Amino acid sequence: VRTVVRPDSLAFEVGSDYPLEFNKEYKMCSMPQEYEDGWFWLRMEDDSCQSLPNPLVHFYLDSVQPANVLDLPAVSDGVLEHIDEVPSRGGEYIIFDGLSDSLCDQLNDVTEEGDPPVFGKLPDGSWLQFDPRILLEENTLESPIPDGGGLVRSLTGDQTRCANVPRTFLNEEQCILSDSSTTCGSAGTPNLLIDLNSDNIIEFHSITG
């Protein structure tokens, strides 16, 4: 459930000859306008597209309630900061310092398709819906990701690829050996036994520095 709308508050644009049928599955014609008073378009059986106002996220006391709700501070407190003000018409916010809500520990580290949406409720009774964003990490020769992206690869079920590369003449001056338990390796962990004799220890030292 993403929002609850009263039946008498949702109808096709004025002048449309099409009735909006509830409990019927419609296909969308295009991406909706994701802001207050924006529009979205539904495809009819005759292949035409009819527009409706994009409803605000809202839940009533006597309606179904969302599973994941975070209590958010008031906008006036200055914790929520506007983001993408022009395309969102001032309807999107970001929290840079995070939240201390206990629900945060129960949510997945990586948002996947099919996960239930996460909502935030403001003190004035209005609602916001969490919009996951891509987290960009610095990964340069001077500042590589310590585990080469291994943790992210594991959390996404191998849907994300490693972010490290083999040692070559292009990077050998900055190449480092990671000691992270989640290190991402292109060849995986070799299944072999190495004798810890003096010759091998000296060889390890010469390879790793």
C-alpha positions in Angstrom: 0.0 0.0 0.0 1.4 3.4 -1.1 -1.5 5.6 -0.2 -5.2 5.6 0.6 -7.6 7.8 -1.5 -11.2 8.4 -0.8 -13.4 7.2 -3.8 -15.1 10.6 -4.2 -11.8 12.5 -4.4 -10.3 10.7 -7.5 -11.7 11.0 -11.0 -10.4 11.6 -14.5 -9.8 15.2 -15.7 -12.8 17.3 -16.1 -14.3 16.8 -19.6 -13.4 13.1 -19.8 -16.1 10.7 -20.9 -14.5 7.8 -19.1 -15.5 6.6 -15.7 -12.8 5.6 -13.3 -13.5 2.0 -12.3 -12.2 0.9 -8.9 -10.9 -2.7 -8.3 -9.7 -2.7 -11.9 -6.1 -3.0 -13.1 -4.9 -0.2 -15.4 -1.6 0.2 -17.3 0.2 3.5 -17.1 0.8 5.4 -20.3 4.0 7.2 -19.1 5.8 8.2 -15.9 3.7 10.3 -13.5 4.5 13.8 -12.5 5.9 13.2 -9.1 4.8 16.3 -7.3 1.7 17.7 -5.6 -1.0 18.6 -8.1 0.9 16.7 -10.8 -0.8 14.2 -13.2 -0.6 10.6 -14.1 -2.1 8.9 -17.2 -3.9 5.5 -17.4 -4.5 3.5 -20.6 -8.1 2.7 -21.5 -9.4 -0.4 -23.4 -9.5 1.7 -26.6 -5.8 2.5 -26.2 -6.4 6.1 -25.3 -4.8 7.7 -22.2 -6.8 9.6 -19.6 -5.3 11.8 -16.9 -5.9 12.0 -13.2 -4.4 14.2 -10.5 -1.5 12.5 -8.6 -2.9 12.0 -5.1 -0.9 13.0 -2.0 0.5 10.2 0.2 -2.0 9.9 3.0 -3.5 7.4 5.4 -6.7 7.8 7.5 -7.3 6.5 11.0 -10.0 4.1 9.7 -7.9 2.9 6.7 -5.2 0.4 6.2 -1.9 1.5 7.7 1.6 1.1 6.2 4.0 -1.4 7.7 7.0 0.9 7.9 6.5 4.4 9.4 9.3 6.7 10.6 8.5 9.7 12.9 10.0 12.7 11.2 10.8 16.1 12.7 8.9 19.2 11.6 10.1 20.9 8.5 10.5 24.1 10.5 13.1 22.4 12.7 15.7 22.7 9.9 16.6 18.9 9.9 14.8 18.2 6.7 16.3 20.1 3.8 14.8 20.7 0.4 16.2 18.8 -2.6 15.4 19.0 -6.3 13.1 21.9 -5.6 12.3 22.7 -9.2 11.3 19.2 -10.5 9.6 18.3 -7.3 7.9 21.7 -6.8 9.4 21.8 -3.3 8.0 18.4 -2.3 11.2 16.4 -1.7 13.5 16.6 1.4 16.7 15.0 2.5 18.1 14.3 6.0 21.9 14.5 6.0 22.4 13.5 9.7 20.2 10.4 9.6 17.6 9.3 12.1 17.8 7.5 15.5 14.4 5.7 15.0 14.6 2.0 16.0 12.8 1.0 12.8 16.0 1.9 10.8 17.7 -1.2 12.2 14.9 -3.4 10.9 15.1 -2.2 7.3 17.2 -3.8 4.6 20.6 -2.3 3.9 19.9 -2.3 0.2 16.4 -1.5 -1.2 15.2 -4.1 -3.6 12.2 -4.3 -5.9 9.3 -5.7 -4.0 10.3 -4.3 -0.6 7.5 -2.6 1.2 7.7 1.2 0.9 9.0 3.2 3.9 6.9 6.2 5.0 7.6 9.2 7.2 5.0 11.1 9.2 5.4 14.7 10.1 4.1 16.3 13.3 1.4 18.1 11.3 -0.1 14.8 10.1 1.3 15.0 6.6 3.1 12.1 5.0 6.3 11.6 3.0 7.5 8.4 1.2 11.2 7.3 1.2 12.8 7.5 -2.2 16.0 5.4 -2.3 19.0 7.0 -4.0 22.2 5.7 -5.3 25.1 6.1 -2.9 28.2 7.1 -4.9 31.5 6.2 -3.3 34.9 7.6 -4.2 37.1 4.9 -5.9 40.2 6.4 -7.3 43.9 5.3 -7.4 44.6 7.6 -4.5 41.5 6.6 -2.5 40.2 3.1 -3.5 37.2 1.4 -1.9 38.9 -0.7 0.9 37.1 -3.9 0.1 36.7 -3.3 -3.7 32.9 -3.3 -3.4 32.7 -6.7 -1.9 30.2 -5.8 0.9 27.8 -4.2 -1.6 28.1 -7.2 -3.9 27.2 -9.5 -1.1 24.3 -7.3 0.1 22.8 -7.2 -3.5 23.1 -10.9 -4.1 25.9 -10.6 -6.6 23.8 -8.1 -8.7 26.5 -5.5 -8.2 30.0 -6.1 -9.7 33.3 -5.7 -8.0 34.8 -2.2 -8.1 38.4 -3.2 -8.0 40.8 -4.3 -10.8 43.9 -6.5 -11.1 47.3 -5.1 -10.6 48.8 -3.7 -13.8 51.6 -1.3 -14.8 49.0 1.5 -14.8 48.2 1.1 -11.1 51.1 -0.7 -9.5 52.3 2.3 -7.7 49.0 2.8 -5.8 47.9 -0.9 -5.7 47.3 -2.2 -2.2 46.4 -5.5 -0.7 43.1 -5.4 1.2 42.7 -7.1 4.6 39.0 -6.6 4.7 36.9 -9.7 5.3 34.5 -8.7 2.5 37.2 -8.0 -0.1 35.9 -8.5 -3.6 38.0 -10.7 -5.8 37.5 -11.5 -9.5 38.7 -15.1 -9.1 37.2 -15.9 -5.8 39.1 -17.6 -2.9 41.7 -20.2 -4.2 41.4 -23.7 -2.7 45.0 -24.4 -2.0 47.5 -25.1 0.9 50.7 -23.1 1.3 53.5 -24.2 3.5 54.6 -21.5 5.8 58.3 -22.1 5.4 61.0 -19.5 5.2 61.1 -19.3 1.4 57.4 -18.7 1.1 57.3 -16.1 4.0 60.1 -14.2 2.2 58.1 -14.4 -1.1 55.0 -13.1 0.7 57.0 -10.2 2.1 58.4 -9.3 -1.3 54.9 -9.4 -3.0 53.0 -7.4 -0.3 55.8 -5.0 0.7 
